[in-house]
């Protein structure tokens, strides 16, 4: 057996503004003169006159600013390939403008355009920039004078050139595993760390870009982690940055500290290369910084952003190649500072989320290196099911080596020790309460709601809206990780009272806060969903993700607080209704998990009956064939969630609610569902969706074991 490959987390680029938040993102938003503006730009990209080439590259950056339609038009006309060609131009100014335009395309276009750049081999010319930047940066930092006019010219753009190149590497590394491996082959960490080590002598924007790229590269990426682990000077630079107090009001210095904390967290545990390697940097340095930053009042930030945005002049019609004015009004500068605070908050929440994702060592997921066998499509009859249930051999179609449920299995091992970091965050730092406050939407958090038949309406200030919505999502993801990680430490069935006591005592201690958090989550989910259809409207994708994360939080709280929660009569019907209304299978699965936890509460047989009947209704909607599944059929992901809750809720024949299982006729219903479960399981392509197939195989296998067990009691 091999351990399942760790997947890198999908991150929301903190710099990018989603197209849905910007005016002109619809298909018909491009004006008639777009083509007339774009064609001269493209034609001059290969001009013999270097002035024309500089103009053309600068024009691309100008035209795509807050204009998705023009960006897509340029992309369709091959602007990416043309700009990549200019990376090897003989004129430094052309190279500088080309790098800047490509950087802006990476940020505004997201993974799709980054993938195009990677496929067009941008790394080949971009890699040649590294030694040039390194050599010139060393001369500048050492105080050496320019040797000639050309070097003097390049020095003027050195740090913007450096920042743009580093940002492109950062964006490419998040595009795909293939792109990440290619970036890993460049061994960038020493190059990036060098800017952190000389941070006092270079502009902070270049240092922040290096730190951000390092933060992205070291996340679940062993080659980058090893490169820094083996270098004591790199570790010292990161720790020094994290420990250095930021001057009051210096948002950029504070962001740099947070990024250093993020890199150190990615590197944990730190190797014993430093004199203070035995110090608990998490508790003494990182967590105090991060938890302090999450006190930001988002409603105040949104209100101020709206006020400032209302004073900004209407954007002028863009002219290709027209120089951008460096002059900024006081209002524009204040808005930029506000955005930096929100971006720093996002990064802080992201790092805290990794602290909260603590899984017991014996809880890692494993999967078989299974052979590729053909899945036959033969239908099962009742006799086939009986024969399968009576057999004592291996149960097909599972291929992951898991054993059947066994009522005579030995008692579970002792529960893992309670994680001290999670206890500190919940009890001492009151992290859940802060996260709930940050999850509440403001008047500027999402684009305005519009009917499906109407064009998208832009946000009054798209950058702030993008930052706020991402902050809400980050807060909820952090809270979800916190409680789900803690729930992983629940004692397994068969654990002794001594094994279960530590967690039970802690849950009892925080019972009242848990109840308050539970009720607050329903309020937050209601505000985020903006009515039954609000989260499903176009342009509201992040709103939908936030709702899903909020239900994930409910799942974690319900699992942890099964014995202490006080459930309002409207909450269980609300969760059931959300399952019926949402098109998201992931949200349905989390809601079903939450319902399953609520069904196991003491003295709640009536709720158990409601939930049990709903679970069987979900399973009864399984299709007989996935190739011709009717609308409204239960998917594999939802099937797995429902089956797992049936097993967890009704495994104990001595439970107070066992009468629900027996009187409801659940056993014959489950037996009749075996062919459908088998068909849906076999309908999951193990090559395209290996994780889902492994989970479906396990659920199917456990279904047979569960039926056998329930027939025997």
C-alpha positions as CSV (number, residue, x, y, z in Angstrom):
1,X,0.0,0.0,0.0
2,X,1.2,3.5,-0.7
3,X,0.3,6.7,1.1
4,X,-2.1,8.9,-0.9
5,X,-0.4,11.8,-2.6
6,X,-0.8,15.1,-0.8
7,X,-2.5,17.6,-3.0
8,X,-1.6,21.3,-2.9
9,X,-4.3,23.5,-1.6
10,X,-6.2,25.6,-4.1
11,X,-5.5,29.2,-3.2
12,X,-7.3,32.3,-4.1
13,X,-4.8,34.7,-5.5
14,X,-4.9,37.6,-3.0
15,X,-4.0,40.1,-5.8
16,X,-6.4,39.1,-8.4
17,X,-9.8,40.7,-8.8
18,X,-12.4,38.2,-10.2
19,X,-13.9,39.1,-13.6
20,X,-17.4,38.9,-12.1
21,X,-16.6,41.9,-9.8
22,X,-15.7,44.1,-12.8
23,X,-17.8,45.9,-15.3
24,X,-17.5,44.9,-18.9
25,X,-16.9,41.2,-18.1
26,X,-19.9,39.9,-20.1
27,X,-19.6,38.6,-23.6
28,X,-21.1,41.7,-25.1
29,X,-19.3,44.2,-23.1
30,X,-16.5,44.9,-25.5
31,X,-17.0,48.2,-27.4
32,X,-17.0,48.3,-31.2
33,X,-13.6,50.0,-31.2
34,X,-11.8,47.2,-29.3
35,X,-10.5,45.6,-32.4
36,X,-9.3,49.0,-33.7
37,X,-7.4,49.5,-30.4
38,X,-5.9,46.0,-30.3
39,X,-4.7,45.5,-33.9
40,X,-2.1,48.3,-33.9
41,X,-0.7,47.1,-30.6
42,X,-0.2,43.6,-31.9
43,X,1.2,44.8,-35.2
44,X,3.9,46.9,-33.5
45,X,5.0,44.1,-31.1
46,X,7.5,42.9,-33.8
47,X,8.3,46.4,-35.2
48,X,12.0,47.1,-36.1
49,X,11.7,50.3,-34.1
50,X,12.3,49.6,-30.4
51,X,10.2,52.6,-29.5
52,X,7.2,50.9,-31.1
53,X,7.9,47.6,-29.3
54,X,8.1,49.5,-25.9
55,X,4.9,51.2,-26.8
56,X,3.1,48.0,-27.7
57,X,4.1,46.1,-24.6
58,X,3.1,49.1,-22.4
59,X,-0.2,49.3,-24.3
60,X,-1.1,45.7,-23.3
61,X,-0.8,46.6,-19.6
62,X,-2.9,49.7,-20.2
63,X,-5.7,48.0,-22.1
64,X,-6.2,45.0,-19.8
65,X,-6.5,47.0,-16.6
66,X,-10.0,46.2,-15.2
67,X,-11.1,45.1,-18.6
68,X,-11.6,41.3,-19.0
69,X,-13.2,41.6,-22.4
70,X,-10.1,43.3,-23.9
71,X,-7.8,40.9,-22.1
72,X,-9.6,37.9,-23.7
73,X,-9.6,39.6,-27.1
74,X,-5.8,40.1,-26.8
75,X,-5.4,36.6,-25.6
76,X,-7.3,35.3,-28.6
77,X,-5.0,37.3,-30.9
78,X,-1.9,35.6,-29.6
79,X,-0.6,38.4,-27.3
80,X,1.0,35.8,-24.9
81,X,3.3,34.4,-27.5
82,X,4.2,37.8,-28.8
83,X,5.1,39.0,-25.3
84,X,7.2,35.9,-24.5
85,X,9.2,36.7,-27.7
86,X,10.0,40.1,-26.3
87,X,11.5,38.6,-23.1
88,X,14.7,38.1,-25.2
89,X,14.6,41.5,-26.8
90,X,18.0,43.3,-27.1
91,X,16.5,46.5,-25.7
92,X,16.2,46.5,-21.9
93,X,13.1,48.8,-21.9
94,X,11.3,46.4,-24.2
95,X,12.1,43.5,-21.8
96,X,11.0,45.5,-18.8
97,X,7.6,46.4,-20.4
98,X,7.1,42.8,-21.7
99,X,7.7,41.3,-18.2
100,X,5.3,43.8,-16.7
101,X,2.6,43.0,-19.2
102,X,3.0,39.3,-18.7
103,X,2.9,39.8,-14.9
104,X,-0.4,41.7,-15.2
105,X,-1.8,39.0,-17.5
106,X,-0.9,36.4,-14.9
107,X,-2.7,38.3,-12.1
108,X,-5.8,39.4,-14.1
109,X,-6.2,36.2,-16.2
110,X,-5.6,33.7,-13.5
111,X,-4.7,30.0,-14.0
112,X,-6.0,29.7,-17.5
113,X,-3.6,32.3,-19.0
114,X,-0.8,31.1,-16.8
115,X,-1.3,27.6,-18.2
116,X,-1.0,29.1,-21.7
117,X,2.2,30.8,-20.8
118,X,3.6,27.6,-19.4
119,X,2.6,25.6,-22.5
120,X,4.2,28.3,-24.7
121,X,7.5,27.7,-22.8
122,X,7.8,31.0,-21.0
123,X,10.2,29.4,-18.5
124,X,12.9,29.1,-21.1
125,X,13.4,32.8,-21.7
126,X,12.3,33.8,-18.2
127,X,15.0,31.6,-16.6
128,X,17.7,33.6,-18.3
129,X,16.6,36.7,-16.4
130,X,17.6,35.1,-13.0
131,X,21.4,35.4,-13.4
132,X,21.1,38.9,-14.9
133,X,19.0,40.1,-12.0
134,X,21.2,38.4,-9.4
135,X,24.4,39.9,-10.8
136,X,23.0,43.4,-11.1
137,X,21.3,43.3,-7.7
138,X,24.6,42.2,-6.0
139,X,26.3,45.2,-7.6
140,X,23.6,47.6,-6.5
141,X,23.5,46.2,-2.9
142,X,27.3,46.4,-2.6
143,X,27.3,50.0,-3.6
144,X,29.2,49.5,-6.9
145,X,28.7,52.3,-9.5
146,X,27.2,51.6,-12.9
147,X,30.0,50.6,-15.4
148,X,28.2,52.1,-18.4
149,X,25.1,53.9,-19.6
150,X,23.3,50.6,-20.4
151,X,23.8,49.4,-16.8
152,X,22.6,52.7,-15.5
153,X,19.5,52.4,-17.6
154,X,18.8,48.9,-16.4
155,X,19.3,49.9,-12.8
156,X,16.3,52.3,-13.1
157,X,14.0,49.3,-13.8
158,X,15.9,46.7,-11.7
159,X,13.5,46.4,-8.8
160,X,10.2,46.5,-10.8
161,X,11.8,44.0,-13.2
162,X,12.7,41.8,-10.3
163,X,9.3,42.0,-8.7
164,X,7.5,41.2,-12.0
165,X,9.7,38.2,-12.8
166,X,9.3,36.7,-9.3
167,X,5.5,37.2,-9.4
168,X,5.3,35.3,-12.7
169,X,7.3,32.4,-11.2
170,X,4.9,32.5,-8.2
171,X,1.8,32.4,-10.5
172,X,3.2,29.7,-12.7
173,X,3.9,27.5,-9.7
174,X,0.2,27.5,-8.8
175,X,-0.9,26.6,-12.3
176,X,-0.5,22.8,-12.3
177,X,1.7,20.1,-10.8
178,X,3.6,19.9,-14.1
179,X,4.4,23.6,-13.9
180,X,5.4,23.4,-10.3
181,X,7.8,20.6,-11.1
182,X,9.3,22.7,-13.8
183,X,9.7,25.7,-11.4
184,X,11.2,23.3,-8.8
185,X,13.9,22.4,-11.3
186,X,15.1,26.0,-11.3
187,X,15.9,25.8,-7.5
188,X,14.5,29.3,-6.9
189,X,14.6,29.4,-3.0
190,X,18.3,30.6,-2.8
191,X,17.5,33.3,-5.4
192,X,14.4,34.4,-3.4
193,X,16.0,34.2,0.0
194,X,18.8,36.5,-1.1
195,X,16.3,39.4,-1.3
196,X,15.1,38.7,2.2
197,X,18.7,38.7,3.5
198,X,19.4,42.1,1.9
199,X,16.0,43.5,2.6
200,X,17.4,46.6,4.3
201,X,19.0,47.8,1.1
202,X,16.3,47.1,-1.5
203,X,12.7,48.3,-2.0
204,X,10.2,46.4,0.1
205,X,7.9,45.6,-2.8
206,X,10.6,43.4,-4.3
207,X,11.2,41.8,-0.9
208,X,7.5,41.1,-0.5
209,X,7.3,39.5,-3.9
210,X,10.2,37.2,-3.0
211,X,8.6,36.3,0.3
212,X,5.2,35.7,-1.3
213,X,6.8,33.4,-3.9
214,X,8.7,31.6,-1.2
215,X,5.5,31.1,0.8
216,X,3.7,29.6,-2.2
217,X,6.6,27.4,-3.2
218,X,7.1,25.9,0.3
219,X,3.5,24.8,0.7
220,X,3.4,21.0,0.5
221,X,6.4,21.1,-1.8
222,X,9.3,19.0,-0.4
223,X,12.0,20.2,-2.9
224,X,11.6,23.8,-1.9
225,X,11.3,22.9,1.8
226,X,14.5,20.9,1.7
227,X,16.4,23.8,0.0
228,X,15.7,26.0,2.9
229,X,15.8,23.4,5.7
230,X,19.5,22.8,4.8
231,X,20.5,26.4,5.0
232,X,20.8,28.0,8.4
233,X,21.2,31.5,7.0
234,X,17.9,31.2,5.2
235,X,16.1,30.1,8.3
236,X,17.7,32.9,10.3
237,X,16.5,35.6,7.8
238,X,12.9,34.3,8.1
239,X,12.9,34.2,11.9
240,X,14.4,37.6,12.1
241,X,11.7,39.1,9.8
242,X,9.0,37.4,11.9
243,X,10.4,38.7,15.1
244,X,11.0,42.3,14.0
245,X,8.3,44.6,15.1
246,X,6.7,46.6,12.3
247,X,6.6,50.4,12.5
248,X,3.2,51.7,13.3
249,X,1.2,52.1,10.2
250,X,3.7,50.4,7.9
251,X,1.3,47.9,6.2
252,X,4.0,46.6,3.9
253,X,6.4,45.7,6.7
254,X,3.5,43.9,8.5
255,X,2.6,42.0,5.3
256,X,6.3,40.9,5.1
257,X,6.2,39.6,8.7
258,X,3.0,37.6,7.9
259,X,4.6,36.1,4.8
260,X,7.7,35.1,6.9
261,X,5.3,33.4,9.4
262,X,3.7,31.6,6.5
263,X,7.0,30.3,5.2
264,X,8.1,29.2,8.7
265,X,4.8,27.4,9.2
266,X,5.3,25.6,5.8
267,X,8.8,24.6,7.0
268,X,7.7,23.2,10.3
269,X,9.2,21.4,12.1
270,X,12.3,23.6,11.9
271,X,15.6,21.6,11.8
272,X,18.2,22.0,14.6
273,X,20.5,24.3,12.6
274,X,20.0,27.4,14.8
275,X,20.9,28.2,18.3
276,X,17.2,28.8,19.2
277,X,15.9,25.8,17.4
278,X,14.4,24.4,20.6
279,X,12.2,27.5,21.1
280,X,8.5,27.0,20.3
281,X,8.3,29.6,17.6
282,X,4.7,28.8,17.0
283,X,3.5,29.9,20.4
284,X,6.1,32.6,21.1
285,X,6.3,34.3,17.6
286,X,3.9,33.1,14.9
287,X,0.6,32.7,16.6
288,X,0.7,36.0,18.6
289,X,1.4,37.9,15.4
290,X,-1.4,36.1,13.4
291,X,-4.1,36.2,16.1
292,X,-3.5,39.9,16.7
293,X,-4.1,40.8,13.0
294,X,-7.6,39.2,12.9
295,X,-9.2,41.9,15.0
296,X,-9.7,44.0,11.8
297,X,-13.3,45.5,11.6
298,X,-14.4,44.6,8.1
299,X,-17.6,46.6,8.3
300,X,-15.6,49.7,9.0
301,X,-13.2,48.9,6.1
302,X,-16.1,48.4,3.7
303,X,-17.8,51.6,4.7
304,X,-14.6,53.6,4.3
305,X,-13.9,52.0,0.9
306,X,-17.4,52.9,-0.3
307,X,-16.9,56.5,0.8
308,X,-13.5,56.8,-0.8
309,X,-14.6,55.0,-4.0
310,X,-17.5,57.5,-4.4
311,X,-14.9,60.4,-4.6
312,X,-12.9,58.8,-7.4
313,X,-13.2,60.4,-10.8
314,X,-14.7,58.3,-13.6
315,X,-12.0,56.4,-15.5
316,X,-11.1,58.0,-18.7
317,X,-11.3,56.2,-22.0
318,X,-8.0,54.3,-22.3
319,X,-5.7,55.0,-25.2
320,X,-3.2,52.3,-26.2
321,X,0.3,53.1,-25.0
322,X,-0.7,56.3,-23.3
323,X,1.6,56.8,-20.3
324,X,0.0,56.2,-16.9
325,X,0.2,59.0,-14.5
326,X,2.1,58.3,-11.3
327,X,0.0,61.0,-9.5
328,X,-2.4,59.6,-7.0
329,X,-4.9,61.4,-4.9
330,X,-5.1,61.1,-1.2
331,X,-8.2,59.0,-1.6
332,X,-6.5,56.6,-4.0
333,X,-3.5,56.2,-1.6
334,X,-5.9,55.5,1.3
335,X,-7.8,52.9,-0.8
336,X,-4.5,51.2,-1.6
337,X,-3.5,51.1,2.1
338,X,-7.0,49.6,2.9
339,X,-6.5,46.9,0.3
340,X,-3.1,46.1,1.7
341,X,-4.6,45.6,5.2
342,X,-7.2,43.3,3.8
343,X,-4.6,41.4,1.8
344,X,-2.5,41.0,5.0
345,X,-5.6,39.8,6.8
346,X,-6.2,37.2,4.1
347,X,-2.6,35.9,4.4
348,X,-2.9,35.8,8.2
349,X,-6.1,33.7,8.0
350,X,-4.4,31.4,5.4
351,X,-1.5,30.7,7.7
352,X,-3.8,30.2,10.7
353,X,-5.8,27.7,8.6
354,X,-2.7,25.6,8.2
355,X,-2.2,25.7,12.0
356,X,-5.7,24.4,12.4
357,X,-5.3,21.5,10.0
358,X,-3.8,19.1,12.4
359,X,-4.5,15.5,11.7
360,X,-3.5,12.7,14.1
361,X,-0.6,10.6,12.7
362,X,-2.7,7.4,12.5
363,X,-5.4,9.2,10.6
364,X,-3.6,9.6,7.3
365,X,-5.4,8.4,4.2
366,X,-4.1,5.4,2.3
367,X,-4.9,4.1,-1.1
368,X,-4.0,0.9,-3.0
369,X,-1.9,0.8,-6.0
370,X,-4.7,-1.1,-7.7
371,X,-4.5,-2.8,-11.0
372,X,-6.6,-1.4,-13.8
373,X,-9.5,-3.8,-14.1
374,X,-12.4,-3.5,-16.3
375,X,-15.7,-2.6,-14.5
376,X,-18.4,-4.8,-16.0
377,X,-21.9,-3.4,-16.4
378,X,-23.9,-6.5,-15.5
379,X,-26.9,-5.8,-13.4
380,X,-27.3,-7.5,-10.0
381,X,-30.4,-9.5,-9.2
382,X,-31.8,-10.2,-5.7
383,X,-30.2,-13.6,-5.8
384,X,-26.9,-12.1,-6.7
385,X,-27.2,-9.8,-3.6
386,X,-28.1,-12.7,-1.4
387,X,-25.2,-14.7,-2.7
388,X,-22.8,-11.9,-2.2
389,X,-24.0,-11.3,1.4
390,X,-23.6,-15.0,2.2
391,X,-20.1,-15.2,0.8
392,X,-17.2,-15.1,3.2
393,X,-14.6,-14.2,0.6
394,X,-13.4,-10.8,-0.6
395,X,-16.1,-8.3,-1.4
396,X,-16.0,-6.8,-4.8
397,X,-15.7,-4.2,-6.4
398,X,-13.4,-2.7,-3.7
399,X,-9.7,-2.8,-4.6
400,X,-8.2,-0.9,-1.7
401,X,-7.6,-3.7,0.7
402,X,-9.9,-2.3,3.4
403,X,-11.5,-4.9,5.7
404,X,-15.2,-5.3,6.2
405,X,-17.0,-4.0,9.2
406,X,-16.5,-6.5,12.0
407,X,-18.5,-6.5,15.1
408,X,-15.9,-8.7,16.8
409,X,-13.0,-6.4,16.0
410,X,-10.6,-5.6,18.8
411,X,-11.1,-2.4,20.8
412,X,-9.7,0.7,19.2
413,X,-6.4,2.1,20.1
414,X,-6.3,4.9,22.6
415,X,-7.3,8.3,21.2
416,X,-4.5,10.6,20.2
417,X,-3.4,13.2,22.7
418,X,-5.4,16.4,22.4
419,X,-3.5,19.0,20.3
420,X,-2.3,21.8,22.6
421,X,-2.2,24.3,19.7
422,X,-5.9,23.7,18.9
423,X,-6.8,24.0,22.6
424,X,-4.9,27.3,22.8
425,X,-6.6,28.6,19.7
426,X,-10.1,27.7,20.9
427,X,-9.9,28.4,24.6
428,X,-7.2,30.9,25.1
429,X,-7.1,32.9,21.9
430,X,-10.9,32.7,21.3
431,X,-10.2,32.2,17.7
432,X,-13.6,30.8,16.7
433,X,-15.3,34.0,17.9
434,X,-12.9,36.2,15.9
435,X,-13.4,34.1,12.8
436,X,-17.2,34.3,13.1
437,X,-17.0,38.0,13.2
438,X,-14.8,38.1,10.1
439,X,-17.2,35.8,8.2
440,X,-20.1,38.2,8.5
441,X,-20.7,39.8,5.0
442,X,-20.6,43.6,4.6
443,X,-22.3,45.8,2.2
444,X,-19.3,45.6,-0.2
445,X,-18.4,41.9,0.2
446,X,-20.0,40.6,-3.0
447,X,-21.1,42.0,-6.3
448,X,-24.7,43.2,-6.3
449,X,-27.3,40.4,-6.8
450,X,-29.0,40.5,-10.2
451,X,-31.6,38.2,-11.8
452,X,-30.2,35.4,-14.0
453,X,-31.5,37.1,-17.1
454,X,-29.8,40.4,-16.4
455,X,-26.2,41.5,-17.1
456,X,-23.7,41.4,-14.2
457,X,-23.6,44.6,-12.2
458,X,-20.1,45.5,-11.1
459,X,-19.0,46.2,-7.5
460,X,-18.7,49.9,-6.5
461,X,-15.0,49.1,-5.9
462,X,-14.0,45.7,-7.3
463,X,-10.6,45.4,-5.5
464,X,-12.1,45.8,-2.1
465,X,-15.0,43.5,-2.9
466,X,-12.5,40.8,-4.0
467,X,-10.5,41.2,-0.8
468,X,-13.5,41.1,1.5
469,X,-15.2,38.1,-0.1
470,X,-11.9,36.2,0.1
471,X,-11.4,37.2,3.7
472,X,-14.9,35.8,4.6
473,X,-14.0,32.5,2.9
474,X,-10.6,32.3,4.5
475,X,-12.2,32.9,8.0
476,X,-14.7,30.2,7.4
477,X,-12.1,27.7,6.0
478,X,-10.0,28.4,9.1
479,X,-12.9,27.7,11.4
480,X,-13.9,24.6,9.5
481,X,-10.3,23.2,9.8
482,X,-10.2,24.0,13.5
483,X,-13.3,22.0,14.4
484,X,-12.8,19.2,11.9
485,X,-9.2,18.7,13.0
486,X,-10.4,18.6,16.6
487,X,-13.1,16.2,15.7
488,X,-10.5,13.8,14.3
489,X,-9.4,13.3,17.9
490,X,-12.8,11.9,19.0
491,X,-12.3,8.5,20.6
492,X,-13.1,5.6,18.3
493,X,-15.9,3.1,19.0
494,X,-14.7,0.7,21.7
495,X,-12.6,3.3,23.4
496,X,-12.6,3.1,27.2
497,X,-14.0,5.8,29.5
498,X,-10.4,6.7,30.4
499,X,-9.5,7.2,26.7
500,X,-12.6,9.3,26.1
501,X,-12.4,11.4,29.2
502,X,-9.9,14.1,28.1
503,X,-11.9,15.2,25.1
504,X,-15.2,14.9,26.9
505,X,-13.9,17.2,29.7
506,X,-12.7,19.8,27.3
507,X,-15.9,19.8,25.3
508,X,-17.8,20.2,28.5
509,X,-15.6,23.1,29.5
510,X,-16.3,24.9,26.2
511,X,-20.0,23.8,25.9
512,X,-21.5,27.3,26.1
513,X,-19.1,28.8,23.5
514,X,-19.8,25.8,21.3
515,X,-23.6,26.4,21.5
516,X,-23.1,30.1,20.7
517,X,-20.8,29.3,17.7
518,X,-23.4,26.7,16.5
519,X,-26.2,29.2,16.5
520,X,-24.1,32.0,15.0
521,X,-23.1,29.7,12.0
522,X,-26.8,29.5,11.0
523,X,-27.0,33.3,11.1
524,X,-23.9,33.7,9.0
525,X,-25.0,31.0,6.5
526,X,-28.3,32.8,6.1
527,X,-26.6,36.2,5.5
528,X,-24.2,34.7,3.0
529,X,-26.8,32.8,1.0
530,X,-28.9,36.0,0.6
531,X,-32.1,33.9,0.2
532,X,-32.6,30.5,-1.4
533,X,-31.3,31.5,-4.8
534,X,-28.8,34.2,-3.9
535,X,-25.7,32.0,-3.7
536,X,-26.5,30.3,-7.0
537,X,-26.7,33.5,-9.1
538,X,-24.0,34.3,-11.6
539,X,-21.1,36.3,-10.3
540,X,-21.7,35.0,-6.8
541,X,-19.3,32.1,-6.9
542,X,-17.4,33.1,-3.8
543,X,-20.6,33.6,-2.0
544,X,-21.5,30.0,-2.8
545,X,-18.0,28.8,-1.5
546,X,-18.6,30.8,1.7
547,X,-21.9,29.1,2.3
548,X,-20.4,25.7,1.7
549,X,-17.6,26.5,4.2
550,X,-20.1,27.6,6.8
551,X,-21.9,24.3,6.5
552,X,-18.5,22.6,6.8
553,X,-18.1,24.5,10.1
554,X,-21.4,23.2,11.3
555,X,-20.3,19.7,10.5
556,X,-17.2,20.1,12.6
557,X,-19.0,21.7,15.6
558,X,-21.8,19.1,15.4
559,X,-19.3,16.2,15.5
560,X,-17.4,17.7,18.4
561,X,-20.4,18.9,20.4
562,X,-22.8,16.0,19.9
563,X,-23.4,15.7,23.6
564,X,-23.7,19.4,24.5
565,X,-25.4,21.2,21.6
566,X,-28.9,22.6,21.9
567,X,-30.6,22.4,18.5
568,X,-33.3,24.9,17.5
569,X,-36.4,23.2,15.9
570,X,-35.8,25.1,12.7
571,X,-32.1,24.0,12.2
572,X,-32.6,20.4,11.1
573,X,-35.3,21.2,8.6
574,X,-33.1,24.0,7.4
575,X,-30.2,21.7,6.7
576,X,-32.5,19.2,4.9
577,X,-33.9,22.0,2.8
578,X,-30.4,23.2,1.9
579,X,-29.6,19.7,0.6
580,X,-32.7,19.8,-1.6
581,X,-32.0,23.3,-3.0
582,X,-28.3,23.4,-3.6
583,X,-26.8,22.1,-6.8
584,X,-23.4,21.6,-5.0
585,X,-22.7,18.0,-4.2
586,X,-19.9,19.1,-1.8
587,X,-22.4,21.3,0.2
588,X,-24.9,18.4,0.3
589,X,-22.3,16.0,1.6
590,X,-21.3,18.4,4.4
591,X,-24.9,19.1,5.3
592,X,-25.6,15.3,5.4
593,X,-22.5,14.9,7.7
594,X,-23.9,17.6,10.0
595,X,-27.3,15.9,10.1
596,X,-25.7,12.5,10.9
597,X,-23.9,14.1,13.9
598,X,-27.1,15.6,15.1
599,X,-28.9,12.3,14.8
600,X,-26.5,10.8,17.4
601,X,-27.4,13.3,20.2
602,X,-28.7,11.8,23.4
603,X,-32.4,12.0,24.0
604,X,-33.1,13.1,20.4
605,X,-34.9,10.1,19.0
606,X,-37.5,12.3,17.2
607,X,-34.7,14.1,15.4
608,X,-33.1,10.8,14.6
609,X,-36.2,9.6,12.9
610,X,-36.5,12.7,10.8
611,X,-32.8,12.5,9.8
612,X,-32.8,8.8,9.2
613,X,-35.9,9.0,6.9
614,X,-34.1,11.8,5.0
615,X,-30.9,9.7,4.6
616,X,-32.9,6.8,3.1
617,X,-34.7,9.2,0.8
618,X,-31.4,10.5,-0.5
619,X,-30.2,6.9,-1.1
620,X,-33.4,5.9,-2.8
621,X,-32.7,8.5,-5.4
622,X,-29.6,6.6,-6.6
623,X,-29.7,5.9,-10.3
624,X,-29.7,2.3,-11.6
625,X,-27.1,3.3,-14.2
626,X,-24.8,6.3,-14.1
627,X,-24.7,6.5,-17.9
628,X,-28.4,7.4,-18.0
629,X,-29.0,9.0,-14.6
630,X,-32.2,11.1,-14.5
631,X,-32.2,14.6,-13.2
632,X,-32.2,14.9,-9.4
633,X,-30.4,11.6,-9.0
634,X,-28.0,11.2,-6.0
635,X,-24.4,11.5,-7.0
636,X,-21.5,9.3,-5.9
637,X,-20.2,12.0,-3.5
638,X,-23.6,12.4,-1.8
639,X,-24.1,8.7,-1.7
640,X,-20.9,8.2,0.1
641,X,-21.8,10.8,2.7
642,X,-25.3,9.4,3.3
643,X,-24.1,5.8,3.6
644,X,-21.3,6.7,6.0
645,X,-23.8,8.5,8.2
646,X,-26.2,5.5,8.2
647,X,-23.3,3.3,9.3
648,X,-22.2,5.7,12.1
649,X,-25.7,6.4,13.4
650,X,-27.1,2.9,13.3
651,X,-24.1,0.7,14.0
652,X,-25.0,0.3,17.7
653,X,-28.1,-2.0,18.1
654,X,-28.3,-0.9,21.7
655,X,-28.6,2.9,20.9
656,X,-31.8,4.6,22.0
657,X,-32.7,5.2,18.4
658,X,-32.3,1.6,17.2
659,X,-36.0,1.4,17.0
660,X,-36.0,4.0,14.2
661,X,-33.8,1.6,12.2
662,X,-35.9,-1.4,12.8
663,X,-39.4,0.1,12.6
664,X,-38.4,2.2,9.6
665,X,-37.5,-0.9,7.7
666,X,-34.0,0.5,6.9
667,X,-32.3,-2.9,6.6
668,X,-34.4,-4.3,3.7
669,X,-34.2,-0.9,2.0
670,X,-30.4,-1.0,2.3
671,X,-30.3,-4.5,1.0
672,X,-32.4,-3.4,-2.0
673,X,-30.0,-0.6,-2.7
674,X,-26.9,-2.8,-3.1
675,X,-27.2,-3.0,-6.9
676,X,-27.6,0.8,-7.2
677,X,-24.7,1.4,-4.9
678,X,-22.6,-1.0,-6.9
679,X,-23.6,0.7,-10.2
680,X,-22.8,4.2,-8.9
681,X,-19.5,2.9,-7.5
682,X,-18.5,1.4,-10.8
683,X,-19.6,4.5,-12.6
684,X,-16.8,6.5,-11.0
685,X,-13.7,6.4,-13.2
686,X,-10.8,5.3,-11.1
687,X,-8.3,7.1,-13.4
688,X,-10.0,10.4,-13.5
689,X,-11.3,10.4,-9.9
690,X,-9.1,8.0,-7.9
691,X,-9.9,9.5,-4.5
692,X,-13.7,9.4,-5.1
693,X,-13.5,5.9,-6.5
694,X,-11.6,4.7,-3.5
695,X,-14.2,6.3,-1.1
696,X,-17.1,4.8,-3.1
697,X,-15.4,1.3,-3.1
698,X,-15.0,1.6,0.7
699,X,-18.6,2.7,1.1
700,X,-19.9,-0.2,-1.0
701,X,-17.8,-2.7,0.8
702,X,-18.9,-1.3,4.2
703,X,-22.5,-1.5,3.0
704,X,-22.3,-5.2,2.6
705,X,-20.5,-5.6,5.9
706,X,-23.1,-3.4,7.6
707,X,-26.0,-5.4,6.2
708,X,-24.4,-8.7,7.3
709,X,-23.8,-7.3,10.8
710,X,-27.4,-5.9,11.2
711,X,-28.8,-9.2,10.0
712,X,-26.9,-11.0,12.8
713,X,-28.3,-8.9,15.7
